């Protein structure tokens, strides 16, 4: 689980300040942190199929938000995926 302090750091880093939690970049970064945390959970609990559905929903939501950013500002999209390390 992503701690409160980690969330505050992510919001400050991607949103510009602590109050800008609604920015698309902040939402994508928070989803990425949760997805990475769940991946570690599945390494320890491979038969947890109920949580796997939640993971797939998070991945889909992140994908839709990334598509929105890509359609509106391609440079912001490129810097965001580079900073989060999403593409190889």
C-alpha positions in Angstrom: 0.0 0.0 0.0 1.2 3.5 -0.9 1.7 5.5 2.3 0.4 9.0 2.9 3.9 10.5 2.8 4.6 8.8 -0.6 1.4 10.1 -2.0 2.3 13.6 -0.8 5.7 13.4 -2.5 4.2 12.2 -5.8 1.6 15.0 -5.7 4.2 17.6 -5.0 6.5 16.2 -7.7 4.0 15.9 -10.5 1.4 18.5 -9.6 3.6 21.4 -8.8 2.3 21.8 -5.3 0.6 19.7 -2.6 -2.9 20.9 -3.5 -2.9 19.9 -7.2 -4.2 16.4 -6.8 -6.6 16.4 -9.7 -3.9 16.9 -12.4 -3.8 14.1 -14.9 -0.1 13.6 -14.4 -0.6 13.2 -10.7 -3.4 10.7 -11.2 -1.2 8.7 -13.6 1.8 8.8 -11.2 -0.4 7.6 -8.2 -1.9 4.8 -10.3 1.6 3.7 -11.3 2.7 3.6 -7.7 -0.4 1.5 -6.7 0.2 -0.8 -9.7 3.8 -1.3 -8.8 2.8 -2.1 -5.2 0.3 -4.6 -6.3 2.8 -6.3 -8.6 4.9 -7.0 -5.5 1.8 -8.3 -3.8 1.2 -10.8 -6.6 4.8 -12.1 -6.4 4.1 -13.1 -2.8 0.4 -14.2 -3.5 0.1 -15.7 -7.0 -3.3 -17.2 -6.4 -5.0 -13.9 -5.4 -7.3 -13.7 -8.3 -9.8 -11.3 -6.7 -7.1 -8.6 -6.4 -6.0 -9.3 -10.0 -9.3 -7.8 -11.3 -8.6 -4.6 -9.3 -5.1 -4.5 -10.8 -6.5 -4.8 -14.3 -9.0 -2.0 -13.6 -6.2 0.2 -12.4 -4.1 -0.5 -15.5 -7.1 0.3 -17.8 -7.7 3.6 -16.0 -4.1 4.5 -16.3 -4.1 3.6 -20.0 -7.2 5.9 -20.6 -5.5 8.8 -18.7 -2.3 8.3 -20.7 -4.3 8.4 -23.9 -5.9 11.6 -22.9 -2.5 13.2 -22.2 -1.1 11.9 -25.4 -4.0 13.3 -27.4 -3.7 16.8 -25.8 0.0 17.3 -25.2 2.5 14.9 -26.8 5.5 16.4 -25.2 4.0 16.2 -21.7 3.2 12.5 -22.5 6.7 11.7 -23.6 8.2 13.3 -20.5 5.7 11.6 -18.2 6.4 8.1 -19.5 10.1 8.7 -19.4 9.9 9.9 -15.8 7.7 7.0 -14.7 9.6 4.4 -16.8 6.5 3.0 -18.4 7.8 2.2 -21.9 10.8 0.1 -22.7 
